[in-house]
């Protein structure tokens, strides 16, 4: 018997909408990362992008447990000497709540070109509105 290998043309991609309101950040991110990767499909192949598109709305209403709001920090560097900047989760949720969900999901994807290709299928919005109505996305419950 021959092993079935999905080709680029044989992969059907769906669009899903996830409402992040009241969801825990890590639990939401694991489900979204698995969907982006295509682990919910029978044709899943580790070295191919077989995943679907995911739209996350209400990213500003996500919740975290424990003391993460004050203790979890995000680092960025300006590439100049001493250019390290720290931002707490509380500040990040106030300024750019989309980045919190993106950062959590992208950290769970493979590193390298394959992971970057999968990350392009993630769309995160702070509010309840999104601009992908033409794709007729299905609602995914978590």
C-alpha positions in Angstrom: 0.0 0.0 0.0 1.1 3.5 -0.7 1.0 6.3 1.9 -1.4 9.1 1.1 0.3 12.5 0.8 -1.9 15.6 0.5 -0.8 18.0 -2.1 -1.1 21.8 -2.0 -4.2 21.7 -4.2 -5.9 18.9 -2.2 -6.1 20.8 1.1 -9.4 22.4 1.9 -9.2 25.4 4.2 -12.1 26.6 6.3 -12.5 29.9 8.2 -13.4 29.8 11.9 -14.4 32.6 14.3 -13.5 32.3 17.9 -15.0 34.5 20.6 -12.3 35.1 23.2 -14.6 36.8 25.7 -14.2 35.1 29.1 -11.8 32.5 27.8 -8.5 31.7 29.5 -5.5 32.8 27.4 -3.5 29.6 27.3 -6.5 27.3 26.8 -7.7 29.4 23.9 -4.3 29.6 22.4 -3.8 25.8 22.4 -7.1 25.2 20.5 -6.3 28.0 18.0 -2.7 26.8 17.4 -4.0 23.2 16.8 -6.5 24.5 14.3 -3.9 26.6 12.5 -1.6 23.6 12.3 -4.4 21.3 11.0 -4.2 18.8 13.8 -8.0 18.5 13.8 -7.9 17.0 10.2 -7.3 13.4 9.2 -4.8 14.6 6.5 -2.5 16.2 9.1 1.1 16.1 8.1 3.8 17.5 10.4 5.8 19.1 7.6 2.9 20.6 5.6 0.6 23.5 6.3 -2.8 21.7 6.4 -4.5 24.1 8.8 -7.5 26.4 8.6 -7.9 30.2 9.0 -8.8 31.4 12.5 -10.3 34.8 13.4 -10.2 35.7 17.1 -12.6 38.5 18.2 -12.9 40.2 21.6 -9.3 39.8 22.4 -9.5 42.6 24.9 -11.9 40.6 27.1 -9.6 37.6 27.6 -8.8 36.5 31.1 -5.7 35.1 32.9 -5.4 33.3 36.2 -3.2 34.0 39.2 -0.9 37.1 39.3 0.0 37.0 35.6 -1.4 40.5 34.9 1.4 42.0 36.9 4.1 39.3 36.8 4.1 38.3 33.1 6.3 40.5 31.0 6.9 40.9 27.3 10.4 41.9 26.1 11.3 43.9 23.0 14.6 45.2 21.9 15.4 48.3 19.8 18.7 46.7 18.6 20.6 49.5 20.3 22.8 49.1 23.4 20.6 49.0 26.5 17.4 49.0 24.3 15.5 46.3 26.2 11.9 47.3 26.9 9.7 45.4 29.3 5.9 45.5 29.2 3.6 43.8 31.7 0.6 41.9 30.6 -1.7 44.5 32.1 -0.1 47.3 30.0 -0.2 45.1 26.9 -3.9 44.4 27.3 -4.6 48.1 27.7 -2.5 49.2 24.6 -2.5 46.2 22.2 -4.7 43.3 23.3 -4.4 41.7 19.9 -0.7 41.2 20.4 -1.3 39.2 23.6 -3.3 36.5 21.8 -1.0 36.6 18.8 2.1 36.1 21.0 0.5 33.2 22.8 -0.6 31.4 19.7 2.6 32.0 17.6 4.7 30.6 20.5 2.8 27.3 20.1 3.5 27.0 16.4 6.6 25.4 14.8 9.5 27.7 14.4 10.9 28.6 11.0 9.2 29.1 7.6 6.4 26.6 8.2 5.4 28.3 11.5 5.5 31.8 9.8 3.2 30.5 7.0 0.8 29.1 9.6 0.8 32.4 11.6 -0.3 34.3 8.5 -3.7 32.5 8.8 -4.4 34.1 12.2 -6.4 37.3 12.5 -7.0 38.8 15.9 -9.3 41.7 16.7 -9.8 43.6 20.0 -13.5 44.2 19.5 -16.4 42.0 18.3 -16.2 43.2 14.6 -14.0 41.7 11.9 -13.6 42.3 8.2 -13.8 38.7 7.0 -17.6 38.3 6.5 -17.1 37.5 2.8 -15.4 34.2 3.7 -18.5 33.0 5.6 -16.6 31.9 8.7 -18.0 29.2 11.0 -18.2 29.7 14.7 -15.9 27.6 16.7 -16.8 26.9 20.4 -14.1 26.2 23.0 
